[in-house]
């Protein structure tokens, strides 16, 4: 399968790293450096790179919630980390080099680096990775170095700034080719409704959302060309509240990419398009997205019961 198919099917998963992952992350780090950097640095430099270091070097980033890892069958294939304004770590194993995974992790790291930061993103690139970062929109600004080992071995690097664009939000109608991939995410996210033997038909619903300028309207977020989120606006919502509408629903962001602003970008674009269609107020009933709605200025109305579940009902006036 391609990287896109592996991400969509869950064969490769992205998730926040936890402290128990530190040894596996360190192993992937060493594997990447010792195999992919060897032609760019001397044998003496390679011998000093991890001298006196252990998995503990990754504890601070993991504990701060700054690291995302990619794994397949429980094996860490790569990882990235960032702080506001800087991508601090990005490594993939040799077996994943050239697959596109590094580029995808870079997009994830840049999203995190742009949280709370409006300027260009910085990365300190090793000699062998410079062309990779240039391909993804970074430009060299100055030479630099870091020091490792008891002999204080010097390693030449290059400081680069720039970075890839933010996620692109487009109507699903413009990218019907992505429906099979989004369908898999629907089935994984809501197995009781879309899973095997369940009453829902994810592909049928997505086809229903594939309109340009009328409801129901579906929007897809793409990151590095991959679908990373979806949200829809539909006329009907809760059967118990037929007088209300339209409704925001079918909202999902890839689990490994949550809390990076993708849901917010989808919601704001959906609001903009709804206002352009002449809608004056939107509604949403949710059990899990209250914080997102509140950050986007939605108002909590009350709790409602639906399908044996207690949901929070929100509304959002448009315009004015």
FENPE-V563880 format. One record per residue. N is the residue number from 0. SS is DSSP state (H for helix, E for strand, L for the rest). PSI is psi in whole degrees, 0 to 359 (* if undefined). D_FIRST is the distance of its C-alpha to the first C-alpha in Angstrom with 1 decimal. Layout:
N|SS|PSI|D_FIRST / N|SS|PSI|D_FIRST
This chain:
0|L|150|0.0 / 1|L|167|3.8 / 2|H|317|6.6 / 3|H|314|7.9 / 4|H|322|5.7 / 5|H|322|6.1 / 6|H|318|9.6 / 7|H|322|10.3 / 8|H|346|9.6 / 9|L|3|11.4 / 10|L|322|9.2 / 11|E|128|10.5 / 12|E|145|14.0 / 13|E|136|16.6 / 14|E|159|20.2 / 15|E|140|23.7 / 16|L|146|24.7 / 17|L|165|27.7 / 18|H|327|30.3 / 19|H|344|29.0 / 20|H|348|25.9 / 21|H|314|28.1 / 22|H|320|28.0 / 23|H|322|24.2 / 24|H|317|24.1 / 25|H|321|26.9 / 26|H|317|25.1 / 27|H|323|22.0 / 28|H|310|24.6 / 29|H|317|26.4 / 30|H|315|23.4 / 31|H|309|22.4 / 32|H|311|26.0 / 33|H|337|27.1 / 34|H|323|24.3 / 35|H|341|23.5 / 36|L|354|27.1 / 37|L|326|29.0 / 38|L|346|29.6 / 39|L|347|30.9 / 40|L|162|33.5 / 41|L|160|36.1 / 42|H|323|36.0 / 43|H|320|38.7 / 44|H|318|36.7 / 45|H|323|33.6 / 46|H|332|36.0 / 47|H|347|37.4 / 48|L|314|34.2 / 49|L|15|33.9 / 50|L|127|37.6 / 51|L|12|39.0 / 52|L|160|35.9 / 53|L|183|34.0 / 54|H|342|31.5 / 55|H|340|34.4 / 56|H|339|33.6 / 57|H|354|30.8 / 58|H|313|33.0 / 59|H|314|34.6 / 60|H|320|31.4 / 61|H|313|29.9 / 62|H|331|33.2 / 63|L|357|33.5 / 64|L|27|30.2 / 65|L|356|28.9 / 66|E|137|25.8 / 67|E|136|22.1 / 68|E|155|19.7 / 69|E|132|15.9 / 70|E|154|15.0 / 71|E|125|12.6 / 72|L|38|14.4 / 73|L|0|17.6 / 74|E|127|17.2 / 75|E|118|17.9 / 76|E|336|15.6 / 77|E|171|17.8 / 78|E|161|20.5 / 79|E|159|22.8 / 80|E|155|26.3 / 81|E|156|28.8 / 82|E|166|32.4 / 83|L|120|34.0 / 84|L|351|33.9 / 85|E|134|31.9 / 86|E|116|28.5 / 87|E|333|29.7 / 88|E|140|26.7 / 89|E|111|23.2 / 90|E|143|21.5 / 91|E|152|18.1 / 92|L|157|17.9 / 93|H|325|17.7 / 94|H|340|14.4 / 95|H|354|12.9 / 96|L|134|15.3 / 97|L|358|14.1 / 98|L|347|10.7 / 99|L|351|12.5 / 100|H|320|13.0 / 101|H|317|16.6 / 102|H|321|17.2 / 103|H|317|16.0 / 104|H|326|18.2 / 105|H|318|20.9 / 106|H|320|21.0 / 107|H|314|21.3 / 108|H|321|24.1 / 109|H|322|25.8 / 110|H|315|26.0 / 111|H|320|27.6 / 112|H|334|29.9 / 113|L|354|31.1 / 114|L|118|32.3 / 115|L|16|36.1 / 116|L|127|35.9 / 117|L|346|36.7 / 118|L|190|36.8 / 119|L|155|34.4 / 120|E|139|31.9 / 121|E|146|32.6 / 122|E|142|30.5 / 123|E|111|31.9 / 124|E|138|29.6 / 125|E|165|29.8 / 126|H|316|30.6 / 127|H|342|27.2 / 128|H|358|25.5 / 129|H|313|27.9 / 130|H|326|26.0 / 131|H|312|22.9 / 132|H|324|25.2 / 133|H|319|27.0 / 134|H|332|23.8 / 135|L|23|23.4 / 136|L|10|27.0 / 137|E|152|29.1 / 138|E|143|32.3 / 139|E|137|34.3 / 140|E|333|37.6 / 141|E|156|39.1 / 142|E|153|38.8 / 143|E|188|38.9 / 144|E|160|38.7 / 145|E|166|38.3 / 146|E|139|40.1 / 147|E|154|39.0 / 148|L|167|40.9 / 149|L|329|44.6 / 150|L|5|45.3 / 151|L|55|43.9 / 152|E|134|41.5 / 153|E|136|40.6 / 154|E|122|37.1 / 155|E|135|36.9 / 156|E|177|34.4 / 157|E|132|34.4 / 158|E|129|34.8 / 159|E|152|32.7 / 160|E|152|32.9 / 161|E|235|31.1 / 162|L|160|27.5 / 163|L|166|25.0 / 164|L|165|26.0 / 165|L|168|26.0 / 166|L|143|23.6 / 167|E|131|24.1 / 168|E|120|25.3 / 169|E|155|25.2 / 170|E|143|26.0 / 171|H|329|23.2 / 172|H|334|25.0 / 173|H|342|24.1 / 174|H|60|20.3 / 175|H|340|19.8 / 176|H|341|16.3 / 177|H|353|15.4 / 178|H|315|16.9 / 179|H|325|14.0 / 180|H|319|12.5 / 181|H|325|16.1 / 182|H|317|16.8 / 183|H|323|14.4 / 184|H|320|16.4 / 185|H|314|19.6 / 186|H|325|18.9 / 187|H|326|18.2 / 188|H|323|21.3 / 189|L|65|23.7 / 190|H|331|23.0 / 191|H|336|26.7 / 192|H|321|26.5 / 193|H|356|23.0 / 194|L|180|21.7 / 195|L|128|22.0 / 196|L|359|25.6 / 197|L|164|26.5 / 198|L|338|28.6 / 199|L|159|26.5 / 200|L|100|24.1 / 201|H|317|21.8 / 202|H|319|20.7 / 203|H|316|24.4 / 204|H|319|25.5 / 205|H|320|23.1 / 206|H|325|24.4 / 207|H|328|27.8 / 208|H|353|27.2 / 209|L|70|26.1 / 210|L|156|29.5 / 211|L|313|30.8 / 212|L|37|34.3 / 213|L|160|35.2 / 214|L|148|34.4 / 215|L|146|32.1 / 216|E|128|30.1 / 217|E|140|26.7 / 218|E|141|25.5 / 219|E|137|22.1 / 220|E|133|21.8 / 221|E|135|19.2 / 222|E|119|18.8 / 223|L|34|17.3 / 224|L|352|16.0 / 225|E|138|14.2 / 226|E|124|16.1 / 227|E|355|17.9 / 228|E|160|20.8 / 229|E|149|22.6 / 230|E|146|26.3 / 231|E|156|28.4 / 232|E|124|32.1 / 233|E|155|33.7 / 234|L|317|37.3 / 235|L|145|37.5 / 236|L|249|36.9 / 237|L|130|38.9 / 238|H|334|40.9 / 239|H|350|43.7 / 240|H|61|44.1 / 241|L|343|44.0 / 242|L|349|46.3 / 243|L|157|43.7 / 244|L|169|40.8 / 245|L|169|38.5 / 246|E|137|36.0 / 247|E|132|33.1 / 248|E|190|30.4 / 249|E|37|26.7 / 250|E|126|26.3 / 251|E|138|23.2 / 252|E|140|21.8 / 253|L|131|18.7 / 254|H|323|20.3 / 255|H|357|19.6 / 256|H|16|21.2 / 257|L|156|24.3 / 258|L|26|27.8 / 259|L|10|26.7 / 260|L|1|28.4 / 261|H|316|25.6 / 262|H|319|27.3 / 263|H|315|30.6 / 264|H|319|29.3 / 265|H|314|28.1 / 266|H|317|31.3 / 267|H|321|33.6 / 268|H|324|31.9 / 269|H|319|32.2 / 270|H|316|35.9 / 271|H|316|36.5 / 272|H|324|35.2 / 273|H|317|37.1 / 274|H|321|40.3 / 275|H|334|39.8 / 276|L|2|39.7 / 277|L|7|43.0 / 278|L|145|42.0 / 279|L|344|44.4 / 280|E|139|43.0 / 281|E|159|39.7 / 282|E|154|39.2 / 283|E|135|36.6 / 284|E|123|36.8 / 285|E|153|34.7 / 286|L|353|34.5 / 287|L|349|32.3 / 288|L|21|32.5 / 289|H|318|36.3 / 290|H|321|36.0 / 291|H|312|33.8 / 292|H|317|36.3 / 293|H|321|39.2 / 294|H|335|37.9 / 295|L|14|37.6 / 296|L|19|41.2 / 297|L|156|40.8 / 298|E|130|43.8 / 299|E|129|43.7 / 300|E|303|45.8 / 301|E|177|45.8 / 302|E|146|43.9 / 303|E|153|43.0 / 304|E|134|42.0 / 305|E|121|39.1 / 306|L|34|37.6 / 307|L|11|39.3 / 308|E|144|37.9 / 309|E|122|39.9 / 310|E|155|38.5 / 311|E|129|40.0 / 312|E|128|40.9 / 313|E|156|40.8 / 314|E|163|41.9 / 315|E|108|41.7 / 316|E|143|44.4 / 317|L|143|43.1 / 318|L|178|45.3 / 319|L|*|48.8
